[in-house]
């Protein structure tokens, strides 16, 4: 069987296409061309055609894409037709904020449990989600069929927590702890790093901009650097 | 003057390169080739050369990049040599979690103030950051020279909050409210959407994988979809 690694950038783009198509569907649109999609949402039409062609022939010449069909296909490709159960480790500010995060439900993820080591927190609820003792992690994962773990603990505990997660058989991990964790075996880790978003804002603030919000070609920046 | 839009994907990659170079510097490395950088951090070496060449000639034939030099250049390009002051609107779970977020300081951003409408919260502190009345937003922005706003309010308030931010003269906004906000005029908005990270995990869980963690080429997926 042919094995190939699909880049995360590709799956990220598929997520974005799906979001755009949901938007168009909500507005009552039935079809859209790759050019139309690109123009409306500031995407690249050649990239759209390439990305989608990779997963099959979705477009119809002269029509473009049937929005409902393409949404169904993308939902299936992204595995969003199946429900996933999420366990969040760390019931601090970030963990409890994430338990509330609307995006989970929107993408067919439901938060089943929070975990913490703090005895004062255990047994409390955040909305409908109970905080469990981290010591009962393996049992609770089994009981609630948790298949996605979210790490929301301070950096120094993240590696230990990852070990517990891996031992419990969970294969998908979202890491908010501010250290990049490396996957072991067939576990997939998604490190969420807000610093990258911040730095793109910083770049924007650092550059002189014209009135259309366009950014100057960095020949200027280049010469500045060389000074 | 030539004006061109630099893609956010490019600035995101520059952020990642900077992170990798910091890592290498911490390990005592002095130089690195684009191939070495790509191999170590699972990046694309041709892309690295292209991205960096765009901002000037940083590489030295036969040597690669001088790590310290390149870090300095990237820090300057990304505007990270200047301090930015952040105001977070919404002192709920997410807002207060963000006030604690270590990544801000790491990227030369310091959180100066939280804002909320809840009278019970106003005057309280999260770490060293005070919660101010949203009614005093404009004055507080001026007083603390806040140049970056973070929106951490429920979706239904986000548009109004954006208006207040825009009126106060702030040009860079990070939006965590679960609706995409569009920039007006020369304001730059970065919508942070955790759903995209989630969906890439979902994709991973949906695909059969081999023992090396590689994902099967989606010919299989294609035929499954056609069933």
Interface residues (C-beta under 8 A of the other chain):
Chain A: X1 X2 X3 X4 X5 X6 X8 X11 X12 X14 X15 X16 X18 X19 X54 X55 X56 X73 X76 X77 X78 X79 X80 X82 X84 X92 X93 X94 X96 X97 X100 X101 X102 X103 X104 X106 X107 X108 X109 X147 X148 X155 X171 X172 X173 X174 X178 X183 X185 X186 X187 X188 X190 X192 X193 X194 X195 X196 X197 X198 X199 X200 X201 X202 X203 X204 X205 X206 X207 X209 X210 X211 X213 X214 X215 X216 X217 X218 X219 X220 X221 X222 X224 X225 X226
Chain B: X1 X2 X3 X4 X5 X6 X8 X11 X12 X14 X15 X16 X18 X19 X54 X55 X56 X73 X76 X77 X78 X79 X80 X82 X84 X92 X93 X94 X96 X97 X100 X101 X102 X103 X104 X106 X107 X108 X109 X147 X148 X155 X171 X172 X173 X174 X178 X183 X185 X186 X188 X190 X192 X193 X194 X195 X196 X197 X198 X199 X200 X201 X202 X203 X204 X205 X206 X207 X209 X210 X211 X212 X213 X214 X215 X216 X217 X218 X219 X220 X221 X222 X224 X225 X226
